Amino acid sequence: MVLVQEYGDPVEIQGDPSRLVEAFDYAEEHWSARLGTNDVFDVTPRPDGVEVRPLGVTGQVTVAGETIEIVPKYLFPEEIGDWHGSIADILAFSQTESFDLVSSATGERDVSTFVDLLAGAFAEELRDGLRHGLPTEYVRKKETTGTVRGRLVVEELYPQVLKDPTKVVCETDELSVDTTLGKTLRWAAREYARLTTDPTTRSQLLELENRLSEASQQPPSLAELDRLFVPPQYRRFERAVELATWLRRNEGPSLRDDELDLQGVLISTHELYQDFVDACLSYLSRDKGWKFASEPPTHLSTEPSNLTAYPDHVLQTPKGALLLDSKYVVTADWTEPDKRGEKKPDLSEVYQVMAAGRARGIQDVGLVYPAVSDRYSGPWSMQGEGDPVRLHLIEIDPSSFKFSEIEAFTESIQREIHSTVLG
């Protein structure tokens, strides 16, 4: 296994350069569409293989037998040993609490990779759910038989007589595992078994998949997962479904042949950070009774046509309003920990937040970073008339977040907002 940092030094992969470049191009196209990002890998051909540099993603990729774990750049060098726990804590807080199962297991399981943790958590949840029986539902089936069974399909009676007068078309309702729920659980068991490097977990998952063998092997579509409702009697499968849905949204392409196998699970770190900041501010707002909006449409102009901005976060506190944009920017890498943190924003990052602040009549706007330099001495007082009048840099550092310490973490954010921003 190779450990690399996103935006850091590239990792070398041995093999046929042309085939590896083609494989990564295919993977790039898949993950870019799935994650909504432009660049995932920077690939440079070499005589005996390729050099790959991950861009804006964290997770795990296996290619040509080499497993690469991609550590998010917000972590300090001394923190990378627990990057599994850090990502799981953030996902548990910002996406689904089911990742708390993964987070709590980081110190308990002897595992090699992040996917091993996910697979182990899914296996435990599915096994616990199946102890109380299979998730069956009534499914309507249509069949052509020589005797009436169930309901006669009258509208197909005449066409069937013309084809074969000795048979009729009937509908029956039968208890079956072959539902969207059963199909989702079976697919996830098989997919986690394929991805994990832990042979014990793989064996458990394949055994669990076998128990769901009556369900279709067809992967559930994202649209099906969006519509999937877990009935009350099967709420015991809810967390397993959440881990299955997350995998479906973040899995890699199915690219295999005899000599090359590329697979993995990746997360967009830009989206991860924005969701994390959103979760922090939303939690804080509920706790303090503030008003909070995530990406509210903000009309900058209506003539000659609509110009609309979507600032990431808008807070309304008793001391005033604050409009923020999250920027997943950390200037330092593992080799430069002392230079970590933003001290001056790039102008391109300022334009949208300034325009949205003016349209909403908000005096204080800001940019949120994983790290702000100790040398930052803002805020900046903006020139000219009208709002906004101040631009702030705010630090919300995911590396110091623990799922078990949400209250303490959000309290520190409140203190910074009140003292630094709103005075």
Secondary structure, 3 states (H helix, E strand, C coil): CEEEECCCCCEEEECCHHHHHHHHHHHHHHHHHHHCCCCCEEEEEECCEEEEEECCEEEEEEECCEEEEEECCCCCHHHHHHHHHHHHHHHHHHCCCCHHHHHHHCCCCCCCCHHHHHHHHHHHHHHHHHCCCCCCEEEEEEEEECCCCCEECHHHHHHHHHHCCCCEEEEEEEEECCCHHHHHHHHHHHHHHHHCCCHHHHHHHHHHHHHCCCCCCCCCCHHHHHHCCCCHHHHHHHHHHHHHHHHHHHECCCEECCCCEEEEEEEEHHHHHHHHHHHHHHHHHHHHCCEEEECCCEEEECCCCCEEECCCEEEEECCEEEEEEECCCCCCCCCCHHHCCECCCCHHHHHHHHHHHHHHCCCEEEEEECCECCCCCCCEECCCCCCCCEEEEEECCHHHCCHHHHHHHHHHHHHHHHHHHCC
